[in-house]
Amino acid sequence: MEVEFNIAGRILGKEGMRIISLAEILASPLVMNGIAGAATCAADLTEDMLAAYCKAISAQNACKVYLWKDREEYGNANVFNGGSDYEVVNEICFLCIYDCGKEVVRETTDHWNDKIDAVL
């Protein structure tokens, strides 16, 4: 079974929207010197680490920040008449939104909902 991660975010500042990349998150001192140790890849980033990063960036820029992590597990599914499809069999979606350092949303679901539509 393969696992794929997608981690990114958006800073909605006064100057406009700016994308936050996984590389930027991993290079952040908040993540590199985290309480649980340094994260070196997407799999290492916990929801708590991402929320702390989102909160700090939001407070630092005095604006709204969205950050999300999508974990997809691929495997065989929908086996009919001897055939199989290799597709997502399990998904875990984490979304946090902070506005000026204050938590607006922090949730983990098994699918994306309408809250993510605002930034995708």
MOPAC internal coordinates of N, CA, C and O (Angstrom, degrees):
PM7 1SCF
backbone

  N    0.0000 0     0.00 0     0.00 0    0    0    0
  C    1.4462 1     0.00 0     0.00 0    1    0    0
  C    1.5269 1   108.39 1     0.00 0    2    1    0
  O    1.2310 1   121.28 1   -47.08 1    3    2    1
  N    1.3105 1   115.16 1   132.92 1    3    2    1
  C    1.4574 1   121.36 1   178.31 1    5    3    2
  C    1.5233 1   110.11 1   -98.94 1    6    5    3
  O    1.2310 1   120.97 1   -31.47 1    7    6    5
  N    1.3389 1   115.74 1   148.53 1    7    6    5
  C    1.4568 1   121.41 1   176.86 1    9    7    6
  C    1.5254 1   107.83 1  -124.45 1   10    9    7
  O    1.2310 1   121.13 1   -47.58 1   11   10    9
  N    1.3067 1   115.45 1   132.42 1   11   10    9
  C    1.4590 1   121.39 1   179.82 1   13   11   10
  C    1.5244 1   109.41 1  -122.89 1   14   13   11
  O    1.2310 1   120.86 1   -43.14 1   15   14   13
  N    1.3321 1   115.96 1   136.86 1   15   14   13
  C    1.4590 1   121.67 1   179.21 1   17   15   14
  C    1.5239 1   109.99 1  -114.44 1   18   17   15
  O    1.2310 1   120.79 1   -35.73 1   19   18   17
  N    1.3118 1   116.10 1   144.27 1   19   18   17
  C    1.4631 1   122.84 1   172.18 1   21   19   18
  C    1.5198 1   105.69 1  -132.69 1   22   21   19
  O    1.2310 1   120.98 1   -65.87 1   23   22   21
  N    1.3189 1   115.74 1   114.13 1   23   22   21
  C    1.4648 1   120.89 1  -179.58 1   25   23   22
  C    1.5245 1   107.73 1  -127.44 1   26   25   23
  O    1.2310 1   121.03 1   -51.48 1   27   26   25
  N    1.3154 1   115.63 1   128.52 1   27   26   25
  C    1.4609 1   120.91 1   179.60 1   29   27   26
  C    1.5174 1   108.74 1  -163.49 1   30   29   27
  O    1.2310 1   121.05 1     1.47 1   31   30   29
  N    1.3057 1   115.59 1  -178.53 1   31   30   29
  C    1.4515 1   119.71 1   178.92 1   33   31   30
  C    1.5118 1   111.50 1  -167.80 1   34   33   31
  O    1.2310 1   121.67 1     0.37 1   35   34   33
  N    1.3178 1   114.41 1  -179.63 1   35   34   33
  C    1.4507 1   121.96 1   179.33 1   37   35   34
  C    1.5207 1   109.18 1  -140.54 1   38   37   35
  O    1.2310 1   120.98 1   -41.41 1   39   38   37
  N    1.3199 1   115.73 1   138.59 1   39   38   37
  C    1.4585 1   122.06 1   171.24 1   41   39   38
  C    1.5200 1   106.18 1  -105.98 1   42   41   39
  O    1.2310 1   120.58 1   -59.22 1   43   42   41
  N    1.3121 1   116.49 1   120.78 1   43   42   41
  C    1.4650 1   121.28 1  -179.28 1   45   43   42
  C    1.5247 1   108.73 1  -102.63 1   46   45   43
  O    1.2310 1   121.08 1  -103.57 1   47   46   45
  N    1.3282 1   115.54 1    76.43 1   47   46   45
  C    1.4607 1   121.62 1  -175.75 1   49   47   46
  C    1.5175 1   112.82 1   -90.83 1   50   49   47
  O    1.2310 1   121.37 1    -0.66 1   51   50   49
  N    1.3063 1   114.99 1   179.34 1   51   50   49
  C    1.4577 1   121.61 1  -179.53 1   53   51   50
  C    1.5288 1   111.53 1   -65.39 1   54   53   51
  O    1.2310 1   120.76 1   151.36 1   55   54   53
  N    1.3257 1   116.15 1   -28.64 1   55   54   53
  C    1.4618 1   120.87 1   179.90 1   57   55   54
  C    1.5191 1   112.22 1   -82.95 1   58   57   55
  O    1.2310 1   119.56 1   176.97 1   59   58   57
  N    1.3052 1   118.45 1    -3.03 1   59   58   57
  C    1.4635 1   122.82 1  -177.67 1   61   59   58
  C    1.5124 1   111.19 1   120.88 1   62   61   59
  O    1.2310 1   121.29 1     7.92 1   63   62   61
  N    1.3154 1   115.15 1  -172.08 1   63   62   61
  C    1.4609 1   120.75 1  -178.32 1   65   63   62
  C    1.5293 1   110.64 1   -88.22 1   66   65   63
  O    1.2310 1   121.12 1   -40.49 1   67   66   65
  N    1.3368 1   115.47 1   139.51 1   67   66   65
  C    1.4621 1   121.60 1   175.72 1   69   67   66
  C    1.5166 1   108.41 1  -129.82 1   70   69   67
  O    1.2310 1   120.60 1   -43.80 1   71   70   69
  N    1.3241 1   116.46 1   136.20 1   71   70   69
  C    1.4644 1   122.31 1  -179.75 1   73   71   70
  C    1.5207 1   109.69 1   -80.95 1   74   73   71
  O    1.2310 1   120.91 1   -40.56 1   75   74   73
  N    1.3315 1   115.86 1   139.44 1   75   74   73
  C    1.4659 1   122.34 1   173.00 1   77   75   74
  C    1.5208 1   106.39 1  -104.32 1   78   77   75
  O    1.2310 1   119.92 1   -56.53 1   79   78   77
  N    1.3207 1   117.75 1   123.47 1   79   78   77
  C    1.4611 1   121.88 1  -179.19 1   81   79   78
  C    1.5278 1   111.02 1   -95.10 1   82   81   79
  O    1.2310 1   121.14 1   -17.49 1   83   82   81
  N    1.3137 1   115.42 1   162.51 1   83   82   81
  C    1.4638 1   121.00 1   175.50 1   85   83   82
  C    1.5262 1   110.19 1   -59.81 1   86   85   83
  O    1.2310 1   120.13 1   138.49 1   87   86   85
  N    1.3289 1   117.35 1   -41.51 1   87   86   85
  C    1.4696 1   120.81 1   179.92 1   89   87   86
  C    1.5284 1   111.07 1   -60.21 1   90   89   87
  O    1.2310 1   120.43 1   139.81 1   91   90   89
  N    1.3304 1   116.79 1   -40.19 1   91   90   89
  C    1.4661 1   120.98 1   178.70 1   93   91   90
  C    1.5313 1   110.94 1   -64.34 1   94   93   91
  O    1.2310 1   120.77 1   137.86 1   95   94   93
  N    1.3195 1   116.13 1   -42.14 1   95   94   93
  C    1.4656 1   120.43 1   179.06 1   97   95   94
  C    1.5189 1   110.26 1   -63.47 1   98   97   95
  O    1.2310 1   120.30 1   133.05 1   99   98   97
  N    1.3339 1   117.03 1   -46.95 1   99   98   97
  C    1.4670 1   121.04 1  -178.34 1  101   99   98
  C    1.5320 1   111.85 1   -65.20 1  102  101   99
  O    1.2310 1   119.56 1   149.93 1  103  102  101
  N    1.3303 1   118.44 1   -30.07 1  103  102  101
  C    1.4649 1   122.05 1  -179.42 1  105  103  102
  C    1.5237 1   112.80 1   -82.95 1  106  105  103
  O    1.2310 1   119.93 1   170.49 1  107  106  105
  N    1.3151 1   117.74 1    -9.51 1  107  106  105
  C    1.4578 1   121.61 1  -177.39 1  109  107  106
  C    1.5323 1   111.40 1   -66.79 1  110  109  107
  O    1.2310 1   120.01 1   -42.14 1  111  110  109
  N    1.3303 1   117.58 1   137.86 1  111  110  109
  C    1.4674 1   120.04 1   175.40 1  113  111  110
  C    1.5356 1   112.29 1   -59.03 1  114  113  111
  O    1.2310 1   120.38 1   150.99 1  115  114  113
  N    1.3296 1   116.87 1   -29.01 1  115  114  113
  C    1.4657 1   119.94 1   177.74 1  117  115  114
  C    1.5227 1   111.60 1   -62.55 1  118  117  115
  O    1.2310 1   120.44 1   144.32 1  119  118  117
  N    1.3196 1   116.76 1   -35.68 1  119  118  117
  C    1.4590 1   121.87 1  -178.79 1  121  119  118
  C    1.5232 1   110.72 1   -88.78 1  122  121  119
  O    1.2310 1   120.26 1   139.14 1  123  122  121
  N    1.3307 1   117.11 1   -40.86 1  123  122  121
  C    1.4589 1   121.07 1  -177.95 1  125  123  122
  C    1.5257 1   111.86 1   -64.76 1  126  125  123
  O    1.2310 1   120.19 1   147.70 1  127  126  125
  N    1.3206 1   117.23 1   -32.30 1  127  126  125
  C    1.4599 1   121.69 1  -178.55 1  129  127  126
  C    1.5241 1   111.11 1  -113.47 1  130  129  127
  O    1.2310 1   120.90 1  -146.31 1  131  130  129
  N    1.3134 1   115.89 1    33.69 1  131  130  129
  C    1.4631 1   121.23 1  -177.45 1  133  131  130
  C    1.5128 1   112.97 1   -64.31 1  134  133  131
  O    1.2310 1   121.06 1   -20.69 1  135  134  133
  N    1.3023 1   115.57 1   159.31 1  135  134  133
  C    1.4685 1   122.26 1  -179.38 1  137  135  134
  C    1.5261 1   111.20 1   -59.11 1  138  137  135
  O    1.2310 1   120.52 1   141.12 1  139  138  137
  N    1.3294 1   116.60 1   -38.88 1  139  138  137
  C    1.4596 1   120.73 1  -177.66 1  141  139  138
  C    1.5281 1   111.91 1   -87.06 1  142  141  139
  O    1.2310 1   119.78 1  -172.53 1  143  142  141
  N    1.3082 1   118.02 1     7.47 1  143  142  141
  C    1.4503 1   121.49 1  -178.35 1  145  143  142
  C    1.5102 1   110.66 1   103.20 1  146  145  143
  O    1.2310 1   120.92 1    -8.61 1  147  146  145
  N    1.3099 1   115.85 1   171.39 1  147  146  145
  C    1.4576 1   121.21 1  -176.06 1  149  147  146
  C    1.5217 1   111.35 1   -74.61 1  150  149  147
  O    1.2310 1   121.00 1   -39.98 1  151  150  149
  N    1.3122 1   115.69 1   140.02 1  151  150  149
  C    1.4562 1   121.75 1   173.92 1  153  151  150
  C    1.5188 1   108.08 1   -95.17 1  154  153  151
  O    1.2310 1   120.28 1   -47.25 1  155  154  153
  N    1.3149 1   117.07 1   132.75 1  155  154  153
  C    1.4611 1   120.85 1  -178.87 1  157  155  154
  C    1.5249 1   112.80 1  -114.43 1  158  157  155
  O    1.2310 1   119.99 1   170.70 1  159  158  157
  N    1.3271 1   117.63 1    -9.30 1  159  158  157
  C    1.4572 1   121.07 1   178.82 1  161  159  158
  C    1.5292 1   109.28 1  -153.65 1  162  161  159
  O    1.2310 1   120.82 1    -7.39 1  163  162  161
  N    1.3100 1   116.04 1   172.61 1  163  162  161
  C    1.4657 1   120.97 1  -177.18 1  165  163  162
  C    1.5213 1   112.64 1   -58.93 1  166  165  163
  O    1.2310 1   120.13 1   143.76 1  167  166  165
  N    1.3145 1   117.36 1   -36.24 1  167  166  165
  C    1.4627 1   121.11 1  -178.31 1  169  167  166
  C    1.5320 1   112.09 1   -64.63 1  170  169  167
  O    1.2310 1   120.49 1   154.08 1  171  170  169
  N    1.3359 1   116.67 1   -25.92 1  171  170  169
  C    1.4664 1   121.41 1  -178.72 1  173  171  170
  C    1.5248 1   113.66 1   -79.08 1  174  173  171
  O    1.2310 1   120.20 1   161.58 1  175  174  173
  N    1.3272 1   117.22 1   -18.42 1  175  174  173
  C    1.4591 1   121.00 1  -175.07 1  177  175  174
  C    1.5274 1   110.99 1   -79.55 1  178  177  175
  O    1.2310 1   121.06 1   -66.90 1  179  178  177
  N    1.3119 1   115.58 1   113.10 1  179  178  177
  C    1.4575 1   120.65 1   178.75 1  181  179  178
  C    1.5235 1   110.14 1   -84.20 1  182  181  179
  O    1.2310 1   121.00 1   -14.58 1  183  182  181
  N    1.3076 1   115.70 1   165.42 1  183  182  181
  C    1.4602 1   120.34 1   177.13 1  185  183  182
  C    1.5279 1   110.62 1   -61.87 1  186  185  183
  O    1.2310 1   120.31 1   141.58 1  187  186  185
  N    1.3233 1   117.02 1   -38.42 1  187  186  185
  C    1.4719 1   120.31 1   178.67 1  189  187  186
  C    1.5226 1   111.68 1   -63.64 1  190  189  187
  O    1.2310 1   120.08 1   139.13 1  191  190  189
  N    1.3277 1   117.45 1   -40.87 1  191  190  189
  C    1.4626 1   121.36 1   178.44 1  193  191  190
  C    1.5243 1   110.59 1   -64.68 1  194  193  191
  O    1.2310 1   120.55 1   136.95 1  195  194  193
  N    1.3255 1   116.55 1   -43.05 1  195  194  193
  C    1.4577 1   120.47 1  -179.86 1  197  195  194
  C    1.5253 1   111.37 1   -66.33 1  198  197  195
  O    1.2310 1   120.43 1   139.24 1  199  198  197
  N    1.3232 1   116.79 1   -40.76 1  199  198  197
  C    1.4700 1   120.49 1   178.69 1  201  199  198
  C    1.5327 1   110.63 1   -64.89 1  202  201  199
  O    1.2310 1   120.02 1   139.00 1  203  202  201
  N    1.3336 1   117.57 1   -41.00 1  203  202  201
  C    1.4676 1   120.86 1   178.86 1  205  203  202
  C    1.5256 1   110.46 1   -64.36 1  206  205  203
  O    1.2310 1   120.25 1   138.95 1  207  206  205
  N    1.3198 1   117.12 1   -41.05 1  207  206  205
  C    1.4597 1   121.66 1   177.62 1  209  207  206
  C    1.5314 1   110.11 1   -63.38 1  210  209  207
  O    1.2310 1   120.63 1   132.72 1  211  210  209
  N    1.3244 1   116.40 1   -47.28 1  211  210  209
  C    1.4627 1   121.73 1  -179.62 1  213  211  210
  C    1.5307 1   110.89 1   -59.73 1  214  213  211
  O    1.2310 1   120.73 1   135.80 1  215  214  213
  N    1.3183 1   116.21 1   -44.20 1  215  214  213
  C    1.4646 1   121.12 1   179.88 1  217  215  214
  C    1.5326 1   110.97 1   -62.07 1  218  217  215
  O    1.2310 1   120.75 1   134.60 1  219  218  217
  N    1.3318 1   116.17 1   -45.40 1  219  218  217
  C    1.4584 1   120.72 1  -178.11 1  221  219  218
  C    1.5268 1   111.74 1   -65.16 1  222  221  219
  O    1.2310 1   120.10 1   136.34 1  223  222  221
  N    1.3222 1   117.42 1   -43.66 1  223  222  221
  C    1.4646 1   121.04 1  -179.97 1  225  223  222
  C    1.5247 1   109.94 1   -66.30 1  226  225  223
  O    1.2310 1   120.49 1   141.05 1  227  226  225
  N    1.3129 1   116.66 1   -38.95 1  227  226  225
  C    1.4612 1   121.35 1   178.41 1  229  227  226
  C    1.5309 1   111.18 1   -63.66 1  230  229  227
  O    1.2310 1   120.44 1   135.27 1  231  230  229
  N    1.3273 1   116.77 1   -44.73 1  231  230  229
  C    1.4642 1   120.74 1   179.11 1  233  231  230
  C    1.5308 1   110.75 1   -66.95 1  234  233  231
  O    1.2310 1   120.67 1   137.63 1  235  234  233
  N    1.3215 1   116.32 1   -42.37 1  235  234  233
  C    1.4649 1   121.61 1  -178.76 1  237  235  234
  C    1.5312 1   111.44 1   -62.23 1  238  237  235
  O    1.2310 1   119.96 1   140.24 1  239  238  237
  N    1.3166 1   117.69 1   -39.76 1  239  238  237
  C    1.4600 1   121.90 1  -177.38 1  241  239  238
  C    1.5221 1   113.43 1   -96.54 1  242  241  239
  O    1.2310 1   120.17 1   177.17 1  243  242  241
  N    1.3386 1   117.28 1    -2.83 1  243  242  241
  C    1.4714 1   122.84 1  -179.20 1  245  243  242
  C    1.5228 1   111.74 1    50.17 1  246  245  243
  O    1.2310 1   121.55 1  -128.29 1  247  246  245
  N    1.3389 1   114.64 1    51.71 1  247  246  245
  C    1.4622 1   119.48 1  -178.71 1  249  247  246
  C    1.5302 1   109.80 1  -153.41 1  250  249  247
  O    1.2310 1   121.38 1     2.44 1  251  250  249
  N    1.3269 1   114.96 1  -177.56 1  251  250  249
  C    1.4574 1   121.04 1   178.89 1  253  251  250
  C    1.5258 1   109.48 1   -86.71 1  254  253  251
  O    1.2310 1   120.95 1   -43.85 1  255  254  253
  N    1.3399 1   115.78 1   136.15 1  255  254  253
  C    1.4639 1   121.92 1   178.81 1  257  255  254
  C    1.5217 1   108.70 1  -130.92 1  258  257  255
  O    1.2310 1   121.10 1   -48.23 1  259  258  257
  N    1.3281 1   115.50 1   131.77 1  259  258  257
  C    1.4642 1   123.29 1   174.84 1  261  259  258
  C    1.5160 1   107.88 1  -107.72 1  262  261  259
  O    1.2310 1   120.17 1   -40.95 1  263  262  261
  N    1.3235 1   117.29 1   139.05 1  263  262  261
  C    1.4601 1   121.78 1   175.84 1  265  263  262
  C    1.5183 1   107.79 1  -142.19 1  266  265  263
  O    1.2310 1   120.41 1   -45.13 1  267  266  265
  N    1.3182 1   116.82 1   134.87 1  267  266  265
  C    1.4595 1   119.19 1  -179.24 1  269  267  266
  C    1.5182 1   111.98 1  -139.15 1  270  269  267
  O    1.2310 1   121.83 1   -24.38 1  271  270  269
  N    1.3262 1   114.10 1   155.62 1  271  270  269
  C    1.4577 1   122.76 1   176.89 1  273  271  270
  C    1.5174 1   106.76 1  -136.14 1  274  273  271
  O    1.2310 1   121.04 1   -53.28 1  275  274  273
  N    1.3181 1   115.62 1   126.72 1  275  274  273
  C    1.4557 1   122.04 1   178.92 1  277  275  274
  C    1.5199 1   107.61 1  -118.25 1  278  277  275
  O    1.2310 1   120.67 1   -57.64 1  279  278  277
  N    1.3324 1   116.32 1   122.36 1  279  278  277
  C    1.4689 1   122.06 1   178.95 1  281  279  278
  C    1.5171 1   107.73 1  -114.27 1  282  281  279
  O    1.2310 1   120.69 1   -64.49 1  283  282  281
  N    1.3362 1   116.29 1   115.51 1  283  282  281
  C    1.4582 1   121.32 1  -178.86 1  285  283  282
  C    1.5221 1   109.73 1  -115.27 1  286  285  283
  O    1.2310 1   120.89 1   -51.63 1  287  286  285
  N    1.3275 1   115.91 1   128.37 1  287  286  285
  C    1.4610 1   122.03 1   174.77 1  289  287  286
  C    1.5259 1   107.71 1  -102.72 1  290  289  287
  O    1.2310 1   120.99 1   -53.53 1  291  290  289
  N    1.3214 1   115.72 1   126.47 1  291  290  289
  C    1.4608 1   121.45 1   179.65 1  293  291  290
  C    1.5232 1   109.63 1  -102.57 1  294  293  291
  O    1.2310 1   120.82 1   -37.34 1  295  294  293
  N    1.3129 1   116.04 1   142.66 1  295  294  293
  C    1.4501 1   121.92 1   177.51 1  297  295  294
  C    1.5158 1   109.95 1  -167.32 1  298  297  295
  O    1.2310 1   121.02 1     1.19 1  299  298  297
  N    1.3210 1   115.66 1  -178.81 1  299  298  297
  C    1.4531 1   120.25 1   178.76 1  301  299  298
  C    1.5189 1   109.38 1   -77.03 1  302  301  299
  O    1.2310 1   121.46 1   -45.43 1  303  302  301
  N    1.3165 1   114.82 1   134.57 1  303  302  301
  C    1.4607 1   120.55 1  -179.55 1  305  303  302
  C    1.5199 1   108.92 1  -147.76 1  306  305  303
  O    1.2310 1   121.04 1   -14.62 1  307  306  305
  N    1.2922 1   115.62 1   165.38 1  307  306  305
  C    1.4650 1   121.92 1   175.79 1  309  307  306
  C    1.5291 1   112.34 1    52.49 1  310  309  307
  O    1.2310 1   120.53 1  -124.72 1  311  310  309
  N    1.3172 1   116.60 1    55.28 1  311  310  309
  C    1.4559 1   120.85 1  -179.53 1  313  311  310
  C    1.5232 1   108.51 1   -81.39 1  314  313  311
  O    1.2310 1   120.62 1   -63.78 1  315  314  313
  N    1.3395 1   116.42 1   116.22 1  315  314  313
  C    1.4608 1   122.71 1   179.42 1  317  315  314
  C    1.5271 1   109.04 1  -130.60 1  318  317  315
  O    1.2310 1   120.32 1   -46.67 1  319  318  317
  N    1.2924 1   117.00 1   133.33 1  319  318  317
  C    1.4714 1   122.68 1   174.91 1  321  319  318
  C    1.5266 1   112.92 1    51.33 1  322  321  319
  O    1.2310 1   120.33 1  -139.66 1  323  322  321
  N    1.3168 1   116.97 1    40.34 1  323  322  321
  C    1.4539 1   121.15 1   175.92 1  325  323  322
  C    1.5138 1   115.05 1    84.04 1  326  325  323
  O    1.2310 1   119.24 1   173.33 1  327  326  325
  N    1.3143 1   119.06 1    -6.67 1  327  326  325
  C    1.4588 1   121.61 1   178.59 1  329  327  326
  C    1.5161 1   110.42 1   -96.56 1  330  329  327
  O    1.2310 1   120.86 1    -9.40 1  331  330  329
  N    1.2890 1   115.96 1   170.60 1  331  330  329
  C    1.4626 1   118.80 1   177.47 1  333  331  330
  C    1.5262 1   109.63 1  -148.13 1  334  333  331
  O    1.2310 1   121.61 1   -25.46 1  335  334  333
  N    1.2945 1   114.53 1   154.54 1  335  334  333
  C    1.4564 1   121.79 1   174.82 1  337  335  334
  C    1.5187 1   107.77 1  -115.67 1  338  337  335
  O    1.2310 1   120.88 1   -44.07 1  339  338  337
  N    1.3114 1   115.93 1   135.93 1  339  338  337
  C    1.4605 1   121.39 1   176.41 1  341  339  338
  C    1.5132 1   106.22 1   -97.61 1  342  341  339
  O    1.2310 1   120.21 1   -68.47 1  343  342  341
  N    1.3060 1   117.20 1   111.53 1  343  342  341
  C    1.4513 1   120.97 1  -174.51 1  345  343  342
  C    1.5182 1   110.86 1  -151.14 1  346  345  343
  O    1.2310 1   120.89 1    -0.35 1  347  346  345
  N    1.3316 1   115.91 1   179.65 1  347  346  345
  C    1.4615 1   121.46 1   178.75 1  349  347  346
  C    1.5283 1   108.52 1   -67.48 1  350  349  347
  O    1.2310 1   121.01 1   -57.25 1  351  350  349
  N    1.3316 1   115.67 1   122.75 1  351  350  349
  C    1.4680 1   120.22 1   178.97 1  353  351  350
  C    1.5232 1   111.62 1  -108.83 1  354  353  351
  O    1.2310 1   120.37 1   165.01 1  355  354  353
  N    1.3364 1   116.89 1   -14.99 1  355  354  353
  C    1.4533 1   121.18 1   177.67 1  357  355  354
  C    1.5288 1   108.25 1  -153.50 1  358  357  355
  O    1.2310 1   120.74 1   -43.69 1  359  358  357
  N    1.3152 1   116.18 1   136.31 1  359  358  357
  C    1.4546 1   120.41 1   179.90 1  361  359  358
  C    1.5213 1   109.28 1  -136.79 1  362  361  359
  O    1.2310 1   121.05 1   -42.64 1  363  362  361
  N    1.3366 1   115.61 1   137.36 1  363  362  361
  C    1.4559 1   121.77 1   176.17 1  365  363  362
  C    1.5247 1   107.13 1  -126.45 1  366  365  363
  O    1.2310 1   120.75 1   -58.87 1  367  366  365
  N    1.3150 1   116.17 1   121.13 1  367  366  365
  C    1.4572 1   122.16 1  -176.57 1  369  367  366
  C    1.5276 1   109.29 1  -114.72 1  370  369  367
  O    1.2310 1   120.80 1   -52.75 1  371  370  369
  N    1.3292 1   116.08 1   127.25 1  371  370  369
  C    1.4620 1   122.25 1   176.88 1  373  371  370
  C    1.5201 1   108.22 1  -117.25 1  374  373  371
  O    1.2310 1   120.73 1   -47.17 1  375  374  373
  N    1.3147 1   116.22 1   132.83 1  375  374  373
  C    1.4535 1   122.08 1   178.69 1  377  375  374
  C    1.5150 1   108.66 1  -135.99 1  378  377  375
  O    1.2310 1   120.81 1   -47.64 1  379  378  377
  N    1.3369 1   116.06 1   132.36 1  379  378  377
  C    1.4561 1   119.48 1   171.23 1  381  379  378
  C    1.5264 1   108.09 1  -133.35 1  382  381  379
  O    1.2310 1   122.03 1   -37.20 1  383  382  381
  N    1.3224 1   113.72 1   142.80 1  383  382  381
  C    1.4532 1   121.69 1   179.15 1  385  383  382
  C    1.5208 1   107.00 1  -132.12 1  386  385  383
  O    1.2310 1   121.16 1   -53.94 1  387  386  385
  N    1.3206 1   115.38 1   126.06 1  387  386  385
  C    1.4645 1   121.70 1   176.10 1  389  387  386
  C    1.5182 1   108.26 1  -122.52 1  390  389  387
  O    1.2310 1   120.65 1   -35.68 1  391  390  389
  N    1.3160 1   116.36 1   144.32 1  391  390  389
  C    1.4550 1   122.48 1   177.62 1  393  391  390
  C    1.5295 1   107.70 1  -126.93 1  394  393  391
  O    1.2310 1   120.54 1   -66.25 1  395  394  393
  N    1.3065 1   116.57 1   113.75 1  395  394  393
  C    1.4774 1   123.16 1  -177.66 1  397  395  394
  C    1.5274 1   111.70 1    53.14 1  398  397  395
  O    1.2310 1   120.55 1  -140.94 1  399  398  397
  N    1.3242 1   116.55 1    39.06 1  399  398  397
  C    1.4591 1   122.14 1   177.43 1  401  399  398
  C    1.5148 1   115.24 1    85.19 1  402  401  399
  O    1.2310 1   119.69 1   179.93 1  403  402  401
  N    1.3235 1   118.19 1    -0.07 1  403  402  401
  C    1.4625 1   121.91 1   179.71 1  405  403  402
  C    1.5188 1   109.97 1  -106.12 1  406  405  403
  O    1.2310 1   120.98 1   -45.87 1  407  406  405
  N    1.3307 1   115.73 1   134.13 1  407  406  405
  C    1.4589 1   120.65 1  -178.86 1  409  407  406
  C    1.5234 1   111.51 1   -67.81 1  410  409  407
  O    1.2310 1   121.14 1   -51.76 1  411  410  409
  N    1.3305 1   115.43 1   128.24 1  411  410  409
  C    1.4621 1   122.14 1   175.75 1  413  411  410
  C    1.5214 1   109.17 1  -103.21 1  414  413  411
  O    1.2310 1   120.64 1   131.44 1  415  414  413
  N    1.3371 1   116.37 1   -48.56 1  415  414  413
  C    1.4655 1   122.87 1   179.78 1  417  415  414
  C    1.5182 1   108.63 1  -143.13 1  418  417  415
  O    1.2310 1   121.07 1   -40.94 1  419  418  417
  N    1.3115 1   115.55 1   139.06 1  419  418  417
  C    1.4678 1   122.01 1   169.46 1  421  419  418
  C    1.5134 1   106.06 1  -148.48 1  422  421  419
  O    1.2310 1   120.93 1   -69.18 1  423  422  421
  N    1.3400 1   115.84 1   110.82 1  423  422  421
  C    1.4565 1   118.79 1  -175.19 1  425  423  422
  C    1.5215 1   111.67 1  -148.82 1  426  425  423
  O    1.2310 1   121.72 1   -27.26 1  427  426  425
  N    1.3122 1   114.31 1   152.74 1  427  426  425
  C    1.4557 1   122.91 1   174.73 1  429  427  426
  C    1.5202 1   106.95 1  -123.44 1  430  429  427
  O    1.2310 1   120.74 1   -53.28 1  431  430  429
  N    1.3338 1   116.19 1   126.72 1  431  430  429
  C    1.4585 1   121.44 1  -178.50 1  433  431  430
  C    1.5295 1   109.68 1  -135.45 1  434  433  431
  O    1.2310 1   120.79 1    -6.14 1  435  434  433
  N    1.3229 1   116.09 1   173.86 1  435  434  433
  C    1.4612 1   120.31 1   177.71 1  437  435  434
  C    1.5325 1   111.84 1   -99.01 1  438  437  435
  O    1.2310 1   120.43 1  -166.02 1  439  438  437
  N    1.3387 1   116.78 1    13.98 1  439  438  437
  C    1.4596 1   122.64 1   178.25 1  441  439  438
  C    1.5305 1   108.46 1  -164.72 1  442  441  439
  O    1.2310 1   120.66 1   -17.91 1  443  442  441
  N    1.3163 1   116.35 1   162.09 1  443  442  441
  C    1.4548 1   120.20 1   175.31 1  445  443  442
  C    1.5166 1   108.76 1   -81.71 1  446  445  443
  O    1.2310 1   120.58 1   -38.54 1  447  446  445
  N    1.3242 1   116.49 1   141.46 1  447  446  445
  C    1.4576 1   120.53 1   178.27 1  449  447  446
  C    1.5282 1   109.89 1  -117.06 1  450  449  447
  O    1.2310 1   120.37 1     7.68 1  451  450  449
  N    1.3051 1   116.89 1  -172.32 1  451  450  449
  C    1.4701 1   120.44 1  -173.92 1  453  451  450
  C    1.5253 1   114.26 1   -67.15 1  454  453  451
  O    1.2310 1   119.15 1   165.40 1  455  454  453
  N    1.3242 1   119.23 1   -14.60 1  455  454  453
  C    1.4721 1   120.65 1  -179.97 1  457  455  454
  C    1.5193 1   111.46 1   -67.10 1  458  457  455
  O    1.2310 1   119.96 1   147.49 1  459  458  457
  N    1.3197 1   117.69 1   -32.51 1  459  458  457
  C    1.4606 1   120.67 1  -179.02 1  461  459  458
  C    1.5370 1   111.37 1   -75.70 1  462  461  459
  O    1.2310 1   120.19 1   157.67 1  463  462  461
  N    1.3304 1   117.25 1   -22.33 1  463  462  461
  C    1.4634 1   120.94 1  -178.49 1  465  463  462
  C    1.5225 1   112.90 1   -59.50 1  466  465  463
  O    1.2310 1   120.02 1   155.48 1  467  466  465
  N    1.3100 1   117.56 1   -24.52 1  467  466  465
  C    1.4589 1   121.07 1  -178.31 1  469  467  466
  C    1.5200 1   112.64 1   -65.15 1  470  469  467
  O    1.2310 1   119.86 1   157.53 1  471  470  469
  N    1.3116 1   117.87 1   -22.47 1  471  470  469
  C    1.4641 1   119.46 1  -176.00 1  473  471  470
  C    1.5192 1   114.53 1  -123.35 1  474  473  471
  O    1.2310 1   119.16 1   169.42 1  475  474  473
  N    1.2960 1   119.21 1   -10.58 1  475  474  473
  C    1.4708 1   119.84 1  -179.39 1  477  475  474
  C    1.4956 1   113.69 1   -87.00 1  478  477  475
  O    1.2310 1   120.10 1   180.00 1  479  478  477

